[in-house]
Amino acid sequence: VNPAVVPDYGLVDFTLTTPAEYLLKVAPLQEVEHTVQARMPTSRIKKLLHLKENEPCLVLLRRTWSQGKIASIATLYHPGDRYELSDHFKA
């Protein structure tokens, strides 16, 4: 989380709110970018996600913008056989 956009983020009690709720309140989204990649996980990620030896992950790279600046960057790992990517747009 960019402290130039959300300076008090580190002081928030996340037992009372979620990080997403707080960010949406203080730094409303202007733009979001998602990139999905297939990757073989590191041994640490494999252990954390309880993956089999050669099980791949889908990795979601996410950037958000607020106030014309990057507000947050996240790298989210998902077991390849337990993740679904879908989208729906109306014109």
Buried (B, 14 or more C-beta within 10 A) or exposed (E): BBEEBBEEBEEBEEEEEEBEEBBEEBBEEEEEEEEEEEEEBEEEBBEEBEBEEEBBBBBBEBBBBBEEEBBBEEEEBBBBEEBEEEEEEEE
